[in-house]
């Protein structure tokens, strides 16, 4: 074992030494290049900046003299003093940083000339010169041009030095790059030699181990490695043989558990009370439990048949198709999700729930559960009948009371005092709301019982919208709510019951107006979408809280904090009507920004 470990360690140490050698060479080259750049910055860059500063401040001092001659004396003195200080500081920097041949002479000349120029300029600024323009052009301007040329010469001397230093730096960089490339190639060659040697020494014996591991990975757990070595490779071979033995034992135990789990799953599914149908991804029936066999026939006869042949119920076929096509649970609410199936001498009602079955990203098929809801439907029918009978029986006395209140209010039995009139008016309003509630209860009872089926005809969407808007124009005007309609004339006709869909639009518009603040906007529109025409009513009210969206279509549901209006039956009635037309009302709402209700109707081809 020590031999293999030692040789591998020596190979890696050699590679590390080669890397260190290359890195040291690179660092040396970087240091040389850095010294060259530092030399440029230290020797010449400061002088270049100083020369540029001297030129700029000289020009501003010259401008100060011309300002003085132009009559702006205070500005001239202030500008000259500020730039004189900057010039002297830049000249001091230049004299302290003389590094090039001839630069000292120019700097001394600048010092001498500026001392003389500054004295003459200050005498002009103090007003000591009687003929200022003549003095400027005969003394100051020539001196200014002389010093500007000297500053330019300092700039040129140092720029030329920077160019020479830059050439030296580039030459050093090229030389360093060449050395680095040579060292890298040499190190690469040695590294390849060490790597090949290490591979031949340590990895060649592992090829047999790799091949055996591939066989084990393919499921052949009875493989063994015959490799007689005392080093690390030999230890690995023995560990591999121990692993395959443990894998064989683990696979045996897993197969036993899997077989037991399959038997338990089959038994649970087979004895489940609800009928269950299982299909594969091609809609072929692969399994049905005892409850399902009692409805559709024995499994021996139906298993393996396409679903459309094994089961004649269209809703079951449609639910499984949706689950497989969309890879999502298919569970429709209301009558659309119910199916009636004859079971012996009785008819049973089942709710359909189809769920896709997946194995990671692969769709395996779908499982459909038929939940027996016959007793729930019976209870719902009894409740509906009771509500219908109660509402019908209550309407007669309520109508009589409402008529009596109207007669009293009109004075048919004698004059009333103001207080009596107020009581009668309040009574009439309460009776009117109660009459509307009873009418809505009767209507929703008849709709759910199928006593008011739609009378379909082909209707123009614009006519439906205009009729509904006309019916709600009065309450909209009283609140100052604007109603905008959008419906093109070229929209196709829709298959609908004029009266029922008109009621749906009226309910949605009344709700929108009720919940929109004074001066707000309500929009009603119709657009062609696919094979349907979609009607949409949008308001600018307070919106509906997200946790209440699922409950607004329940009977008597009222949004907390919303404006009180009807009894909470308008939306359930509208949803029932739209459901009878083969659609469903969808709602989109954002708190503080408003709500939108929409539904689709079949369009004429």
TORNU-146621 format. One record per residue: residue in three letters; x, y, z of N, C-alpha, C in turn. Coordinates in pm, whole numbers, plus 50000, padded with zeros to 5 digits. Example, Ala and Ser with C-alpha at 12.3 -4.5 7.8 and 13.67 -1.06 7.14 Angstrom:
% TORNU-146621
ALA513194943150780512304955050780513204967050780 SER512854977550708513674989450714512905000350787 
END
This chain:
% TORNU-146621
UNK500834987950000500005000050000500865012550000 UNK501975012250073502825024150080503435027449946 UNK503755017649868504405020149739503505028449649 UNK502245024449632501335031849545501075045849600 UNK500855046949727500595060049786501795069249770 UNK502985063849793504185072149783504405077149641 UNK504245068349543504455072549405503405082649360 UNK502175080849400501145090649365501455104249429 UNK501905103649556502235116049625503415123049557 UNK504425115149515505575121149447505155127649315 UNK504275120949242503795126749115503075139849139 UNK502235140349241501495152649269502435163649318 UNK503425160149399504375170249445505165175949328 UNK505515167449231506215172449113505345182249035 UNK504065178949022503145188048953503035201249028 UNK502975200649162502895212849243504145221149225 UNK505335214449221506585221749202506605228749066 UNK506105222048963506065228348831505125240448832 UNK503985238948897503065250248906503705261948981 UNK504425258849090505085269349166506135276349082 UNK506875268749001507905274648916507285284248814 UNK506215279948752505535288548654505015301148723 UNK504435299548844503885311048915504985320748956 UNK506155315548999507265324349037507735332348916 UNK507845325648799508225332848678507235343748643 UNK505935340648657504915350648626504995362448722 UNK505225359448851505325370148950506525379148920 UNK507655373148883508845381048850508565390448732 UNK507905385048630507585393348513506625404548551 UNK505645401548636504715411948680505435422948759 UNK506375418748845507125428548923507955437548833 UNK508595431748731509385439848637508495449848564 UNK507355445048518506445453948446505905464848540 UNK505625461048666505145470848763506185481548793 UNK507455477448800508525487248824508625497148709 UNK508445491948586508505501048470507365511148475 UNK506175506648507505025515648515505195525648629 UNK505705520748742505925529548857506945540348823 UNK507965536648745508995546148703508355557248619 UNK507455553548532506765563548448505965573148537 UNK505205567448629504355575748714505195584748806 UNK506265578948859507085586448956507885597548890 UNK508465594848773509405604248711508745614348620 UNK507735610648547507255619448440505785623648454 UNK504965615148512503535618348511503245631148590 UNK503925632648706503705644748785504145657148710 UNK505255656148636505715667748558504745671148447 UNK504135661048383503165663648277501955671048335 UNK501455666348449500305672948512500675687248551 UNK501885689148606502305702548648502395711948528 UNK502955706948415503075715348295501705719348242 UNK500775709848239499425713148193498765723448285 UNK498965721748417498405731348513499005745248492 UNK500325745848468500965758948447500415765648321 UNK500215758148215499665764048094498245769548119 UNK497435761448185496055765848210496005778148301 UNK496825778348408496785789748500497385802148436 UNK498405800648349498935812148276497865818448188 UNK497095809848118496045815248033494995822648116 UNK494655817648236493685824448318494245837548374 UNK495575837948406496185850548452496205860748338 UNK496495856048217496445865148103495015870348083 UNK494035861348099492635865648087492295875748196 UNK492875874348315492625883948423493115897848383 UNK494285898648315494785911548270493835917848168 UNK493335909748074492385915147975491075919248042 UNK490625911848145489435915948219489645929748283 UNK490885931748336491185944648400491085955848298 UNK491645953448181491585963648077490155965948031 UNK489305955648042487915957148000487055963648107 UNK487635966848223486875973848325486415965048439 UNK486575951648431486135942648538487305940348635 UNK487605950848714488845950948791488805941048909 UNK487685940748982487625931649097487725917149052 UNK486985913748947487075899948896488475896748849 UNK489145906548786490505904248734491465901348849 UNK491385909748957492325907749069492065894049136 UNK490765890349154490455877549219490955865849136 UNK490705866249005491135855048917492645854148912 UNK493335865748905494795865348896495395859449023 UNK494885863749138495455858949264495265843849280 UNK494045838849244493785824449259494685816249168 UNK494845820449043495635812648948497125814448967 UNK497535825749026498955827549057499395817249160 UNK498525815049259498845805049362498955791049301 UNK497995787649214498025774449149499265773049060 UNK499635783748990500825782948902502075780648985 UNK502215787949093503435786649175503515772649235 UNK502345767049274502365753449329502775743349223 UNK502245744949100502615735848992504085737448955 UNK504605750148956506025752448923506905746249030 UNK506475747149156507255741049264507315725849248 UNK506155719849208506135705349185507095701549072 UNK507105709448968507975706448851509435707548890 UNK509795718048964511225720049001511685708949097 UNK510745703249175511115692449267511135678949197 UNK510695678149072510565665149002511285665348868 UNK512405672748859513195673248735513955660048719 UNK513655652848610514285639648588514895638148450 UNK514625647348359515095645648221516145656248186 UNK516965653048086518015662148040517385674947981 UNK517895686548021517395699247969516185704348043 UNK515575696048127514365700148196514655710548304 UNK515855709948368516205719448473516335733548419 UNK516955734948301517135748248241515775754748212 UNK514865746748158513555752248126512815756148253 UNK512915747848358512245750948483512805763548545 UNK514135765448541514735777648596514265789748517 UNK514235788448383513775799748300512325803248335 UNK511485793248357510095795748395510015803248527 UNK510865799348624510855805848755511225820548740 UNK512305823348663512775837148645511745845448570 UNK511245839848459510285847548377509005850148453 UNK508525840748533507255842648603507385852948714 UNK508575853148779508765863248884508635877248824 UNK509255879348707509165892348640507735894948591 UNK507095884748535505735886448481504735889648593 UNK504895882948706503955884948815504035899248868 UNK505315904548877505455918248925504815928148829 UNK505055926448699504465935548602502935934648604 UNK502395922348611500945920748610500325927048734 UNK500975925648850500415931348971500445946548966 UNK501495952348902501515966948889500365971748801 UNK500045963848697498905967348612497605966448692 UNK497445955848769496215953848843496045964048955 UNK497165969749006497075980249108496775993949047 UNK496765994248914496436006948845497616016248834 UNK498846011248842500036019748837500436023148695 UNK499896016448597500256018948456499206028148395 UNK499696039848346498776049648291498176044948159 UNK499006039248075498506034147945498476018847953 UNK497346013548011497255999048035497355990647910 UNK496595993447804496685984947682498095984447625 UNK498745996347618500105996347560501045988247647 UNK500885989647779501735981847869501485966847854 UNK500225963147839499895948847825500535942947699 UNK500345949847587500835944147461502355945147448 UNK502975954147518504445955447506505195947047609 UNK504555943747720505265936647827504595923347865 UNK503305924247902502665912247958502435901447853 UNK501905905047737501585894647638502835887347589 UNK503945894347555505165886947514505665877647625 UNK505605882747752506065874147863505155861847877 UNK503845864047862502885852747870503175842247763 UNK503395846747639503675837247531504985830047554 UNK505995837447610507295831247636507155820047740 UNK506415823047851506265812947957505375801247911 UNK504365804247831503535793347780504335783847694 UNK505245789447614506115780847533507045772447618 UNK507565778647728508445771147817507685759747887 UNK506415762547930505615751947992505335740747891 UNK505085744747765504855734547662506105726147641 UNK507265732447650508525725047632508705714847745 UNK508365718947870508425709347982507495697547954 UNK506295700647905505325690147874505865680747768 UNK506465686247663506985677947553508135669247600 UNK509025675147685510175667147735509665654947812 UNK508695656847901508205645747984507335636147903 UNK506565641147806505785632047721506705623047640 UNK507795628847589508745620547515509365610047607 UNK509625614047732510195604247826509185593147855 UNK507875596847865506845586647890506775576947773 UNK506885582147650506845573347532508005563547537 UNK509215568747571510375559747579510185549247689 UNK509655553847805509445544147913508375533947876 UNK507355538447801506305529147757506875518547664 UNK507785522747576508425512947488509225502747567 UNK509915507647671510685498347754509745488647826 UNK508595493947876507655485247946507085474747851 UNK506745478847727506235469147630507265458547597 UNK508525463047585509595453347556509745443447671 UNK509675448747796509765439747912508575430147914 UNK507375435247878506185426747880506305415647776 UNK506785419147655506955408847551507985398447594 UNK509055403447654510075394047700509525384847809 UNK508765390847903508175382748009507175372647956 UNK506355376847855505395367647796506105355947729 UNK507195359047660507935348147593508485338247696 UNK509055343947802509615335047905508505326847969 UNK507365333547995506245326348056505735315047969 UNK505625317647837505145307247745506115295447743 UNK507415298647738508405287747735508315279547864 UNK508215286447978508135279148104506845271048114 UNK505755276848063504475269748069504505257147982 UNK505065258447860505145246847772506025235947834 UNK507145240347893508025230347956507305223548073 UNK506605231748154505885225848267504765216648218 UNK504115220548108503035212148054503585198748007 UNK504735199047942505315186447897505675177348013 UNK506265183148117506605175048234505345169948304 UNK504305178648310503075174448375502435162648301 UNK502445163348168501885152248090502665139248117 UNK503975140748125504785128648150504455122748287 UNK504355131348390504025126448524502605120548529 UNK501685126848456500315121948457500215108048393 UNK500885106448279500855093248213501465082648303 UNK502515086748371503175076948458502245072848572 UNK501525083148631500615080148741499445071448694 UNK498945074248572497835066348519498255051848499 UNK499425050148439499885036348415500125028848546 UNK500525036348648500845029848774499585026148854 UNK498625035748861497515034048954496185030848887 UNK495935036548768494605035448711494415023248621 UNK495465018348564495295006748475494674994748548 UNK495124991648672494474980448741493004983048774 UNK492584995748768491194998648802490234996248686 UNK490734993948565489854991848451488944979648471 UNK489534969248529488714957448556487604960748656 UNK487954968948756486964972948854485854981248788 UNK486214990148696485214998248626484264989448545 UNK484824979648474483984970848392483024962848479 UNK483514957948593482634950448680481554959548741 UNK481924971848772480944981348827479854984148724 UNK480204985148597479204987248492478244975448486 UNK478784963448503477914951648502476954951848621 UNK477464955948738476604956948855475544967648834 UNK475954978948774474994989548745473914985048650 UNK474214975648562473214970448469472294960248536 UNK472544957148663471644948048735472224934248760 UNK473454931648717474084918548739474814918648873 UNK474074916148979474634917349114475454905249156 UNK475574895249071476354883449107477814884449061 UNK478244896249020479614897848970480594898649087 UNK481824893549065482904894049163484194898349092 UNK485074905149165486354909649109487464901049167 UNK488204894549077489334886349118490614894349095 UNK491064901649195492234910249183493074908449309 UNK494224901649295495064898149411496154908849426 UNK495834918849503496804929449532496644933449679 UNK497764938149738497744942049878497724957249897 UNK497654964849788497634979449800496194984449808 UNK496054997649786494725003549796493764997749693 UNK494244994649574493384988949471492824975549516 UNK493674967449583493204954649635492124956449741 UNK492334966449830491294969449930489984973649863 UNK490094981749758488904986149686488174974249623 UNK488904964849567488294953049505487544944849609 UNK488134943149727487454935349830486204942849880 UNK486324956149894485154963849936484044963049831 UNK484434962749703483444961649596482724948249604 UNK483454937649630482824924449641481864923949761 UNK482274930249872481364930849988480104938849954 UNK480274949849878479124958149842478134950349756 UNK478624942949657477714935449570476954924849649 UNK477624918849750476924909049833475804915649913 UNK476074927549969475034934650043473924939349951 UNK474284943349828473254947549733472314935949697 UNK472904923949682472064912349651471074909849764 UNK471544911249888470654909050002469594919950010 UNK470014932549987469054943549993468004942449883 UNK468414938049762467464936549652466444925549683 UNK466934914949747466014904149784464974909149883 UNK465414916849984464474922250082463514932350017 UNK464044940549926463194950449859462124943649774 UNK462524933349702461544926049621460434920249709 UNK460824915149827459814909649918458854920549965 UNK459414932150005458554943250052457674948449940 UNK458224949549818457454954649706456294945249672 UNK456584932349676455534922749648454424923749752 UNK454814925349880453814926449985453014939449968 UNK453704950649934453004963349915452034962649798 UNK452434955949691451544954649575450294946749613 UNK450484936149691449334928249732448394936349822 UNK448984944349913448164952550001447424963349921 UNK448144969649824447514980049742446374974249659 UNK446634962549598445574956149517444374952549604 UNK444654947649727443554943749814442744956049857 UNK443454967149889442744979349930441904984749816 UNK442484984849695441744989949580440564980749546 UNK440794967949557439754958449520438574959249616 UNK438844962049744437764962149843437274976249876 UNK437704986049798437244999649819435745000449790 UNK435025008049874433565008949857433205015949727 UNK433925026649692433615034149570434165026949447 UNK433415027049336433935021249211435165028949163 UNK436175021649115437425027649066437755021548931 UNK438095030148835438545025948702439965031148681 UNK440845022648628442225026448602442525023948455 UNK443075034348386443445033048246444905036548229 UNK445485032248118446845036448086446785049348004 UNK447945054047957447995066847885447295066347750 UNK447015054247698446315053047570444815051447587 UNK444285053847707442865052647740442375038147733 UNK443255028647761442875014547767442615010747911 UNK441475004247936441115000348072442024988948119 UNK442724991048230443654980948279443194974848412 UNK442304981648483441864976048611440544982548652 UNK439684974748717438484979948782438194971148903 UNK437844977349015437654969849139436274963249142 UNK435994956549254434734949049263433524958149250 UNK433594970149314432464979349305432214983649161 UNK433304986049087433154990048946432644978448862 UNK433064966148894432574954648819431054952848839 UNK430564956648958429134955848980428344965448892 UNK428994976048842428324985748756428504982748608 UNK429744978648570430084977848427430294963548375 UNK430544953948465430764940348419432044934548475 UNK432284921648451433464915048509434764920348449 UNK435844920448533437144925448489437724916848377 UNK437474903548380438034894748277437544898748137 UNK436334904048131435764907848003436174921847959 UNK436364931048054436584945148019438054949248018 UNK438894942648099440304946548105440954944647968 UNK441724954947928442404954547799441614960947687 UNK440344964347710439544970747606439734985947612 UNK439584992847498439565007547503438425012347591 UNK438635023447659437635028347754436295030847687 UNK436315035747563435045038847495434235026247468 UNK434885014647462434175002047442433754995847575 UNK434594997447677434294991147806433234998747884 UNK433205012047870432275020447945431535029247845 UNK430225028947850429435036447753429055050347802 UNK429435054047923429025066947978429945078147928 UNK429425087947852430285098447794430985106947900 UNK430355109748013430975118148114432215111648174 UNK432165098348191433335091248243434485092048144 UNK434175089748018435205090447913435795104447906 UNK434925114647913435395128447905436275132048025 UNK435925127648146436715130748264438115124848255 UNK438215112248209439545106048196440325112648084 UNK439665116347975440355123447866440965136547917 UNK440195144047995440705156748047441885154648142 UNK441805144548226442895141948320444175138148248 UNK444065129948142445255125748069445785137047982 UNK444875144247914445305154847822445955166547896 UNK445375170448010445885182148081446865178648193 UNK447015165648223447865161248335447465168148464 UNK446155170348480445635176748601444375169548645 UNK444045171148772442855164748828441605170348759 UNK440725161348718439465165348656438355162748757 UNK437795173648811436735172448913435805184248898 UNK434835183148811433905194148788432895194948902 UNK432455207148926431465209449031430075209948970 UNK429065208049056427685209049012427245197048930 UNK426205199348848425625188448770426585182948667 UNK427535191548620428485186948518429395175848570 UNK429615175448702430475165148759429745153048812 UNK428425151848786427615140748835427185131848720 UNK427045119048746426595109548645425635099548712 UNK424565096248642423585086448692423825073048624 UNK423935062348705424205048948652423225039248717 UNK422655030648634421725020648684422495009648756 UNK422125007248882422764996748962421674987449013 UNK421494976148946420414967048982419084973348947 UNK418184973849045416874979749023416834994649056 UNK417925000149108417945014149150418945022049066 UNK418705034949057419615043948987420435051449091 UNK421745051049076422635057449171423295069549104 UNK423595079649186424255091849136425665092249191 UNK426625094349102428045094249140428685107549101 UNK429625111949186430465123549153431785118349096 UNK432225124048984433405119048913434655126448960 UNK435735118848985437035124549020438105116648944 UNK438695122948843439725116248762441085122548793 UNK442075114248824443395119048863444455112648773 UNK445345120748712446425114948631447445107848719 UNK448015096948667449065089548739450385091848666 UNK451405096248744452695099748684453805092248756 UNK454865089648680456105084348734457195094348697 UNK457455103648791458325115048764457765122948645 UNK458415122748529457955130548414457165122348314 UNK456895109848345456195101148250454745099348293 UNK453805101748202452385099748230452055085048211 UNK451575078648319451255064348314449805061848275 UNK448905070848311447495068748283446645077048377 UNK445455072248410444555079648498443715069948580 UNK443345074448700442455066748788441195075148812 UNK440035068848795438765075848813437995069348927 UNK437575077749022436795073249137435385078549122 UNK434385069649138432975073549134432455073849277 UNK432315086049331431855087649469430325087549472 UNK429745078349547428295077049554427715088449637 UNK426985097449570426385108949638424865108449627 UNK424335096449610422885095249594422145100849715 UNK422605097449836421915102249955422035117449969 UNK423195123049928423345137549934422435144549835 UNK422305138749715421405144549616419955143849663 UNK419615132649732418255131449785417975142149889 UNK418945144249981418785154650081418685168450017 UNK419525170849915419475183849848418155185949778 UNK417635175049717416345176149649415235179249750 UNK415255172349866414245174949969414345189350020 UNK415575194050038415765207750083415225217649980 UNK415535214949853415075223849747413555223849739 UNK412975211949750411515211249745410885218749861 UNK411515217349979410965224450096411045239550076 UNK412195244150027412345258650003411335263349899 UNK411135255249795410175258949691408765259749744 UNK408375249549822407005249449877406825261049975 UNK407845262850062407735273550161407655287150094 UNK408505289249992408495302049922407165304249852 UNK406645293549789405375295049718404235298149815 UNK404225291249929403145293350026403245307150092 UNK404485312150106404645325050171404345336650079 UNK404415334649948404235345749855402825351449862 UNK401815342549882400425347349884400175356950000 UNK400495353250126400295363050235401185375350221 UNK402425373450170403305384950154402745394650050 UNK402205389049940401595397549837400395404849894 UNK399595397849975398435404150037398855415450131 UNK399895412850212400385423050304400945435050228 UNK401685432250116402245443050036401145451749976 UNK400055445049926398915452649870398245461049979 UNK398085455350100397485462750210398315475050245 UNK399655473250248400535484550279400425495450173 UNK400325491350047400175501249940398855508849953 UNK397775501449988396475508050004396515517850121 UNK397135513850232397245522850346398055535250309 UNK399155533150235400015544350198399295554050105 UNK398395548550019397645557149926396425563549992 UNK396115559950119394995565950190393655559950155 UNK393635547350111392375541150069391435538950188 UNK391955537850309391105535450427391065547650518 UNK391475558750465391425571050543392795577550552 UNK392815590250586394105597350593394965592250709 UNK396295593050688397265588650789398105600550831 UNK398515599950957399445610251005400825607750944 UNK401715617650960403065616250905403795604350967 UNK403665602351098404325591051163403775577851111 UNK402425577451091401825565051038402305562250896 UNK402405573150816402895571250679404325565750679 UNK405165570650770406555565750776406605551150813 UNK405765546750909405715532650947405255524150830 UNK404185528750760403655521050647404695520250534 UNK405425531450511406445531250405407555521250437 UNK407995521250563409025511650602408515497450589 UNK407235495250625406645481750613406595477450467 UNK406205486850378406115483450237407505479950179 UNK408535487450220409885484450169410355470750217 UNK410085467550344410475454350394409715443250324 UNK408415445450299407625435350229408095433750084 UNK408505444850022409025443949884410295435649880 UNK411225437949975412455429849979412115415250006 UNK411175412650095410795398850123410165392349999 UNK409375400049923408765394649801409835391449698 UNK410845400249685411945397549591412715385149634 UNK412955383549766413665371849816412905359049785 UNK411585359149808410795347249779410795344049630 UNK410725354549546410745352349402412075346049360 UNK413195351349418414505345649385414615331149432 UNK414085328249552414125314549603413335305149513 UNK412165309549468411375301249376412115299149245 UNK412725309849194413425308749066414615299149076 UNK415445300549180416615291849189416205277449215 UNK415055275549286414545261949306414105255849175 UNK413405263749094412945258648964414135256048870 UNK415115265048874416275263248786417045250648822 UNK417295248548951418055236848994417265224048972 UNK415935224948978415095213048957414865210248809 UNK415335219248721415125217448578413745221148532 UNK412995228448614411635232348577411625244648487 UNK412765251348473412845263048385414005261148287 UNK413915251148199415015248848104415145260548008 UNK416365263247960416545274347866415805271747735 UNK415215282447681414605281947548415595288347451 UNK416405279847390417525284847311417055291047180 UNK417745301747143417565308047013418885315146982 UNK419065319246858420285326246819420065341246838 UNK420895347246922420695361046964421965368946936 UNK421805381746901422955390546879423505395247014 UNK424815394047040425385398547169425105413147198 UNK425155421947095424915436147118423515438547174 UNK422515431047121421155432947168421005428947315 UNK421675417947356421635413847496422235424647586 UNK423365430247544424045440347626423205453047635 UNK422675457547519421905469947519420645468747605 UNK419965457147598418765455247678419105455347827 UNK420215448747866420595448348007420985462248057 UNK421755469747976422195483248017420985492548032 UNK420015491047941418815499347949418055496848080 UNK418035484348125417305480948247417945486248373 UNK419275489248370419965493948492420385508548479 UNK419895515448377420325529248356419865538348470 UNK418665535748524418155544448630419025544048756 UNK419315532148815420195532248933421595537248902 UNK422065535348779423405540548745423395555748745 UNK422345561748689422265576348687422155581948829 UNK421415575148915421235580249051422545580449129 UNK423495571649095424795571449163425875578849084 UNK425535583448964426545590048881427565580448825 UNK427185567448811428095557248757427955556948604 UNK429075557848534429075557248388429205542848342 UNK428385538848245428415525248190428945526048047 UNK430075519248022430665518747888430395504947829 UNK429935504547706429665491847638430615490147522 UNK431075477947501431985474647390431485461647328 UNK430965462647208430465450647138430425453846989 UNK431215446546911431265449146767430025443446699 UNK429665449946588428495445346513428765432246440 UNK430045429146414430355417146337430505404646425 UNK430165405646554430225393746638429165383546594 UNK429485370446600428485360546561427355359746663 UNK426235354246620425125352146711425495341646816 UNK424845342246932425115332547038423845324547066 UNK424045312047109422925303147142422555305447287 UNK421385311547312421045315547449419545317147462 UNK419095316747587417725320447623417755335447653 UNK417045343347570417095357847581416805362647722 UNK415725357847781415305362647911416295358748020 UNK416785346148016417665341548123419035348448117 UNK419635349447998420935356047988420785371048016 UNK419655376747976419415390648012419385392448162 UNK418805382948233418775383648379420185382548437 UNK421005373748377422395372448425423125385748410 UNK423045391948291423725404648270423185415448362 UNK421855415548382421275425448474421785423448616 UNK421865410948663422385408348798423835413148811 UNK424655409848710426065413848716426205429048712 UNK425415435648628425485450248619424995456748748 UNK423885451848805423375457348930424415455949042 UNK425065444249049426115442349150427255452149128 UNK427665453749000428775462748969428425477149007 UNK427205481448976426795495149010426715496949161 UNK426185486849230426035487749376427385489049445 UNK428405482049395429705481849463430685491849405 UNK430275499949306431135510249250430825523549318 UNK431815530949365431555543749432430945553849335 UNK430295564149392429665574549311430685580649216 UNK430265582149090431155587848989432095577648927 UNK431965564848962432845554548908432425550048768 UNK433055539248723432825534448587432575519448589 UNK431595515148510431305500848488431405498248338 UNK432075487448302432255484148161431665470448133 UNK430895469348026430345456447982430745454747836 UNK431275443047803431795440647669431575426247628 UNK431665423747497431565410347441432635408847334 UNK433355397547336434445395047241434425380447200 UNK434855377947078434955364247027436235357847079 UNK436115346447145437265339047199437085324347164 UNK437875319447069437725305547028436365303246965 UNK435645293147015434325289946963433205296647041 UNK433555305447135432565311947220432635327147205 UNK431555333647244431545348147266431545350247417 UNK432535357547466432715359447610432165373147649 UNK431235373147744430685385547800431445388647929 UNK431775401447947432595405448062432045418348121 UNK431815418548253431355430348326432445434048427 UNK432955446348415434055450948499433635463448574 UNK433975464148704433685476148783434955481648845 UNK434845493348903435975499948968435705501549117 UNK435095491249175434745491649317435885487549407 UNK435525482749527436525479249628437135465549605 UNK436575457449517437105444049495436635434049600 UNK437015421449579436595410449667437845404349730 UNK437875402149861439045395849924439305382049862 UNK440585378349842440905365549777440305353449848 UNK440265353649982439745342150054438225340950047 UNK437555350649984436095350149973435635347349830 UNK436605346649734436215344849594435485331649571 UNK435865320949644435255308049622433835307149678 UNK433425316949762432135315949830431075325149772 UNK431455333849677430475343949634429325337949554 UNK429485325549502428395319249427427525310249516 UNK427805310449648426965303049739425705311249772 UNK424645304149808423405311149841423605319949965 UNK423045332049958423035341750067424425346750105 UNK425405344550019426765349050050426855364150031 UNK427475370950126427665385450120429135388250150 UNK429765396650066431165400250087431265408950212 UNK432125405250308432245413250431432625427650400 UNK431885437150461432195451250444431665457350317 UNK431045449250228430545454550102429195461250123 UNK428805469150020427515475950024426395465650025 UNK425485466950119424385457450128423385460250017 UNK422875449749956421915451449849420875440649853 UNK421005430349767420055419449763420285409449874 UNK419645397749857419735387449960420885377849937 UNK421675380049834422785370949806422395359249720 UNK421335360749639420905349849551421145353149404 UNK421515365649373421695369349233422795361549165 UNK423955360449229425055352949168424785337949161 UNK424225331449265423875317249249422895314849136 UNK421875323649121420915322049010421635323648876 UNK422515333748868423235336148743424145324348710 UNK424825318848811425695307448785424905295348738 UNK423725293248796422875281948755422405283748610 UNK422025295848573421575298448436422725296148337 UNK423895301648367425045299948277425445285248269 UNK425345278048383425645263748380424695256248290 UNK423405260148289422435253748199422735256748053 UNK423495267548029423905270947892425255264547857 UNK425785256347944427055249447916428285257447951 UNK428145267748033429295275948068429455277248218 UNK430285287048257430525289348400431005303748415 UNK430485310748516430915324448542432265324048614 UNK433235331448560434545332648623434675346848680 UNK435375347948792435545360948856437025363648877 UNK437445376048849438805380848873438675393848952 UNK439355394649064439195406449150440505409949217 UNK440685423149239441835428149313441335438549411 UNK441625436549537441105445449642441605459549617 UNK440665468949618440995482849597440955487349452 UNK440835477849357440855481549215439615476949140 UNK438815468049196437585463849129437555449149096 UNK436455444949030436225430848997435785429648852 UNK435935417648797435495414648661434845400848661 UNK433615400048609432895387448596432725384648447 UNK432955372148406432845368748265432305354548248 UNK431625352448135431125339148100431055338247949 UNK431105326047897431085323947753429825316647708 UNK429365320247588428215313647526428635308547388 UNK428035297447348428365291347219428045300947105 UNK429025302647015428845311546901428395303746778 UNK427645310346694427165303946570428305303146470 UNK428465291346408429535289746311429255298246187 
END
